Amino acid sequence: MPFSPENLGVSEAGLPLLRELIHKQTGLFYENGRSELLSDRLAPLVVARGFRSYLDFYYLLKFDQGSADIAWREVMDALSVQETYFWREVDQLQALTCHVLPELLRATPGATVRIWSIPCATGEEPLSIAIALEEAGWFNRARIEIHASDGSPAAIAKARAGLYRERSFRSLPGFLRDKYFEPRGTQWAPTASLQRRITSWTLVNLMARDEMLMHAHSQIVFCRNAFIYFSYDSVKQVVKVFEDAMPVPGYLFVGASESLSKLTDRFLLEDVDRAFVYTKR
């Protein structure tokens, strides 16, 4: 029998309320025909708690202070999209090493460069940044911190564990995989020297301003392929934190299919060798 909430005996009652609560708490937007996807992903959580409707789960998340924190972590794991890979949108990594870092250090000589990857998913993104910087020799020329964050506890746990299957390497040149990773059975692990380049792995919800402010003061932020799942208002809320917290100059990388053109006048969109970066000046 194909999987569906109905097969599990879960009533649709309360789903619109739950959908709006999740939107407010996480930024994730499940309207415009995407409610079925939300329903499918949450149904196992509902059943696991012995509930028979989404309304029961809504009440737990909204009002049960004793259980809500754990339940929200389960929700973030269920809804997070962890499909990523090394060397994704590599043109931006090249822009970072060839143009952004030299410009930043000319403007603020001797400064510690803070780079924040949010969401980092299972770690491929910040490790790709570290590889690009290592290959360009930047760790020998400047003090650099790389902070990696995600809203999913499961994603952060996998990133810390650092075990990757072949699919994660589909865009990374083979010689770089062999240089920076070691085989572990059917998987690959980053070398200890590469793993040490990541200063911190932290849990951060993009809708929680206080959590974001721990790292939003970074001069360089990679916030790629998160906004495609957010509503306009949610994206605007996140960008407002970057506007307020990022220094000048500041560099914000978003995904190739994402645009902030109608959301901010504090960041200027610049084309750097065919890679786009939003620059705060």
C-alpha positions, 0 to 999 in steps of 0.5 A: 500500500502506498504511503500516505497520511490516510494510510497511517490514520492521520486526519487532516484536521488542523493542517492549515493551523499547523502549516501557518505555525511552521511558517512563522517558526521556521520560514518554510512556506507550504502554501500554493499547492505544497500542503500535501508535501508538508502533510506527508513529511509530518504524518510519521511524527504525528503517529509516533506520538500517538496522535490521530490528527495534525491538530493534536500536533499543533497543540503540542507545538504551540502550547506544551512547553515541556515537549515543544522543544524536542518536537520542534527539533523533530520538525526541523529534521523532517522538513529540512532539505539536505540535498547538496554536494561539494563544489556547488555553484563553484563560480561563487567560491572562485569569486570569494578567493580571487576577488572578495577576500583581496578586496575585503583585506584591502579595506580592513587590513589585518582583520580576522575574516569571519565566514558564515555558512547558513544553512550548511546542511550536512557540511558540504558547503562550508567544507567546499569553502575551506577547500577553495581557501586552502587551494588559494593559500589564504589560510597562510595569508590571513586569519580566517574563521569558518562558522557553519550552521543549520536549523536541523539537528540531524544535519549538524550531527551528520556534518560533525560526523563527516562521512560522505558517499560518492554522490556528494562528490559528483562535482568535486574534481577527483584530485581534490577528493583524494587530497582532502578526503580519506576513504572509510569503507564505502564513504569518505571522511575529510582529513583532520586538517580540513575538518579543523578549518571549520571553527564551529558547527551550530544549530541556528533557526533563520527565523530566530533573530537572537540565534542569527546574531551570533554569526550575522556580524560576519563579513562574508555570509553564504546563505544559499538555496534556503530562500527558495523554500521561504515566503517573501516576508520570511526572506525579508525578515532574514535579510533585515538581520543581515542588513543590521548586523553585517559590517561594511564592506560585507558580502552576501552570497545567495543561490543562483536562482534566488534574488533580493532585488525587491527586498533590500537597498542596503546590498548592491548586486555585483557581477564578479567574473560571472558570479553574483554577490550582494555587497553591503557598502 
